[in-house]
Amino acid sequence: MKRLTNFIAAAVLALPALATQASADLADILAAGTVKIAIPESFAPFGALGASGEYEGYDVDVAKLIAADLGVELELVPVTSNQRIPFLETDRVDLVIATMGANPERAKSIWFSSAYAPFFSGAFASSGKAIEGVADLAGMSVGLTGGTLEDLELTKIAPETTEIIRFGDNAATRAAFESGQVDVLVSGNTVAAAISAADADADIETKFILKESPAFIGVKKGNLDLLFWVNTFILHKTLGGELDALSNTWLGQDPPALPNL
């Protein structure tokens, strides 16, 4: 109980001065009996259509856990990377659980929960390509998904002669690399893992890590009760082992460690 109290207190101290222009806050969700959660449209193993025709993945299972703990129905809303923040700002969803990294620019628009999923962004290419750092991307074509953290980070530091080709979603980015349309894939670690899992003979390896970027749940600004509830949910499911089990099932690694309270 002391750990939970400290965790919530730390969250309060970390928040800026708050405007309470809440819409679809916790009480509204409970009254409506439904929570609308954005999940990845096509980004296995976090979220994608399964063989059954239903969406499945780590983010989908976390969304199901949230709805169950809230005691409400779940409405899944598949989104692309560029739709995540606009859908939250315009109340098309109540929460975004879609492998979203936190950064100062995004934090101007929405609030972020504690980290709930492990993730890192990197450059991946065939074993024959001599790439040890971003400078080695000079003269190469790089495929990535537009509007993602990878796009924001690489655009700032890539050599001028790097050809950055942006795709509309992660499936298209992966397909471009697999077909040889681009020399280098810049994406999250799970995309490269999915390529290797689908083809044991795939020639792909990690060249360098662009950014460690655990994933966070997005909450609309003003929905303070909902943000506190989500943070308590993450703490509870981490201590109880549920997130650990899901993360290892879908991602093959533990979720982010709890803050040192």
C-alpha positions in Angstrom: 0.0 0.0 0.0 2.9 2.4 0.8 4.4 1.7 -2.6 1.1 2.5 -4.3 0.7 5.7 -2.4 4.2 6.8 -3.3 3.6 6.0 -6.9 0.4 8.1 -7.1 2.0 10.9 -5.2 5.0 10.9 -7.6 2.6 11.1 -10.6 0.9 14.1 -9.0 4.2 16.0 -8.5 5.2 15.2 -12.1 2.2 16.9 -13.6 2.1 20.5 -14.7 -0.5 23.0 -13.7 -3.7 21.3 -14.8 -6.6 22.6 -16.8 -9.8 20.6 -16.2 -11.4 20.7 -19.6 -12.2 17.0 -19.3 -14.1 15.1 -21.9 -14.6 11.3 -21.6 -12.9 11.3 -18.3 -13.1 8.3 -16.0 -16.6 9.1 -14.7 -17.9 9.6 -18.3 -16.5 6.2 -19.4 -18.1 4.4 -16.4 -21.4 6.1 -17.0 -21.3 5.2 -20.8 -20.4 1.6 -20.0 -17.9 1.6 -22.9 -14.3 2.5 -23.3 -13.0 3.3 -26.8 -9.3 2.3 -27.2 -7.1 2.9 -30.2 -4.9 0.0 -31.0 -2.4 -0.6 -33.9 -4.1 -1.2 -37.2 -1.3 -3.3 -38.6 1.7 -3.7 -36.3 2.2 -7.2 -35.1 2.8 -8.4 -32.4 1.3 -5.3 -30.8 -1.9 -5.2 -32.9 -3.0 -6.7 -36.2 -5.8 -8.8 -37.7 -5.3 -12.4 -36.8 -6.3 -15.5 -38.7 -9.7 -15.5 -37.0 -10.5 -12.0 -38.4 -10.2 -10.4 -35.0 -7.5 -8.0 -33.8 -4.9 -9.6 -31.6 -1.6 -8.7 -30.0 0.0 -7.2 -26.9 -1.8 -3.9 -27.1 -5.1 -5.6 -27.8 -4.7 -7.8 -24.7 -3.8 -4.8 -22.5 -6.9 -3.0 -23.8 -9.0 -6.0 -22.9 -7.5 -6.0 -19.4 -8.3 -2.3 -19.0 -11.9 -2.8 -20.0 -12.3 -5.7 -17.7 -10.9 -3.8 -14.7 -13.1 -0.8 -15.5 -16.1 -3.2 -15.8 -17.2 -1.8 -19.2 -17.5 -2.9 -22.8 -14.5 -2.5 -25.0 -14.6 -0.8 -28.4 -11.3 -1.3 -30.3 -10.5 1.4 -32.8 -7.6 0.4 -35.2 -5.4 3.4 -36.1 -2.3 4.2 -38.1 0.6 6.0 -36.5 -0.5 9.4 -37.8 -4.1 9.0 -36.4 -3.2 8.3 -32.8 -3.0 11.8 -31.4 -5.8 13.3 -33.6 -8.2 10.6 -32.7 -7.5 11.2 -29.0 -7.8 15.0 -29.3 -11.2 14.8 -31.2 -12.7 12.2 -28.7 -12.9 9.4 -31.3 -11.1 7.4 -28.6 -10.6 7.6 -24.8 -7.2 6.0 -24.7 -4.4 5.2 -27.2 -2.6 1.9 -26.6 -0.6 1.7 -29.8 3.2 1.5 -29.2 3.4 5.2 -28.7 6.7 6.7 -27.5 6.7 9.8 -25.3 8.6 13.0 -26.3 8.3 16.7 -25.4 6.7 17.6 -28.7 3.9 15.0 -28.3 3.5 16.0 -24.7 2.3 19.4 -25.8 -0.8 17.8 -27.2 -1.6 14.8 -24.9 -0.7 13.2 -21.6 1.2 10.0 -21.2 0.9 7.2 -18.6 3.8 5.3 -17.1 5.6 3.0 -19.5 3.7 -0.3 -20.2 5.7 -2.0 -23.0 9.3 -2.5 -23.9 10.5 -1.0 -27.2 13.5 0.3 -29.0 14.0 1.9 -32.4 17.0 0.8 -34.5 18.5 0.5 -37.9 18.3 -3.0 -39.5 19.9 -4.3 -42.6 21.5 -7.3 -44.2 24.7 -8.7 -42.8 26.7 -7.6 -45.8 26.1 -3.9 -45.2 28.8 -2.1 -43.2 26.7 0.1 -40.9 27.8 0.9 -37.4 26.2 4.3 -36.8 24.0 7.0 -38.4 26.9 8.4 -40.4 27.1 5.2 -42.4 23.6 5.8 -43.8 25.1 8.3 -46.2 24.1 7.4 -49.8 21.7 4.7 -48.7 17.9 4.5 -49.0 16.1 4.1 -45.6 12.5 3.0 -45.2 10.5 4.1 -42.2 6.9 4.8 -41.3 6.0 8.5 -41.5 5.1 10.4 -38.3 6.7 7.8 -36.0 9.3 8.4 -33.4 11.8 6.8 -35.8 10.9 9.4 -38.4 11.3 12.3 -36.0 14.6 11.1 -34.6 16.3 10.1 -37.9 15.2 13.2 -39.8 17.2 15.3 -37.3 20.5 13.5 -37.6 20.6 11.6 -40.9 23.4 12.6 -43.4 22.1 14.9 -46.2 22.7 12.2 -48.8 20.5 9.7 -47.0 17.3 9.0 -49.0 14.5 8.7 -46.4 11.5 7.0 -47.9 8.3 7.3 -45.7 5.5 4.9 -45.8 1.9 5.1 -44.5 2.1 2.2 -42.1 4.4 -0.3 -40.6 3.2 -3.1 -42.9 4.2 -1.1 -46.0 7.6 -0.2 -44.5 8.3 -3.8 -43.7 7.2 -4.9 -47.2 9.5 -2.3 -48.8 12.5 -3.7 -47.0 11.7 -7.3 -47.7 11.3 -6.6 -51.4 14.6 -4.7 -51.6 13.0 -1.4 -52.3 15.1 0.2 -49.5 18.6 -0.7 -48.2 17.9 -0.1 -44.5 14.9 -0.6 -42.3 14.5 1.9 -39.4 11.8 0.7 -37.1 11.0 -0.7 -33.8 12.7 -3.9 -32.7 9.6 -6.0 -33.0 9.3 -5.4 -36.8 12.8 -6.9 -37.3 11.9 -9.7 -35.0 8.7 -10.4 -37.0 10.7 -10.6 -40.2 13.1 -13.1 -38.7 10.2 -15.1 -37.2 8.4 -15.3 -40.5 11.5 -16.4 -42.4 14.3 -18.2 -40.6 16.6 -17.5 -43.5 16.0 -13.8 -43.6 19.2 -11.8 -43.7 18.6 -9.0 -41.2 20.5 -7.8 -38.2 20.6 -4.9 -35.8 23.1 -2.3 -37.0 22.6 0.3 -34.3 20.0 1.4 -31.7 18.5 4.8 -32.6 16.6 5.3 -29.4 15.4 3.4 -26.4 11.7 4.1 -26.4 9.3 2.2 -24.1 5.7 2.6 -25.1 3.2 4.7 -23.1 -0.6 4.9 -23.0 -2.0 8.2 -24.4 -4.6 10.1 -22.4 -6.4 13.3 -23.5 -5.3 16.4 -21.7 -7.6 17.3 -18.9 -8.7 13.7 -18.1 -6.8 13.6 -14.8 -8.9 10.9 -13.1 -8.4 8.7 -16.1 -4.7 9.3 -16.1 -4.4 8.4 -12.4 -6.5 5.3 -12.9 -4.4 4.1 -15.9 -1.2 4.6 -13.9 -2.6 2.6 -11.0 -3.7 -0.1 -13.4 -0.1 -0.4 -14.8 1.3 -0.6 -11.3 -1.2 -3.2 -10.2 -0.7 -5.4 -13.3 3.1 -5.1 -13.1 3.2 -6.1 -9.5 0.7 -8.9 -10.1 2.6 -10.3 -13.0 -0.1 -9.9 -15.7 1.9 -7.5 -17.8 5.0 -9.6 -17.4 3.2 -12.7 -18.8 1.6 -10.8 -21.7 4.9 -9.0 -22.6 6.8 -12.3 -22.7 4.1 -14.1 -24.6 3.9 -11.4 -27.4 7.3 -9.7 -27.3 9.7 -12.2 -25.7 10.9 -9.7 -23.1 9.9 -8.2 -19.8 7.9 -5.0 -19.6 9.6 -1.8 -18.4 10.7 -1.8 -14.8 8.7 0.2 -12.3 10.0 3.5 -11.1 12.4 3.4 -8.2 9.9 4.5 -5.5 
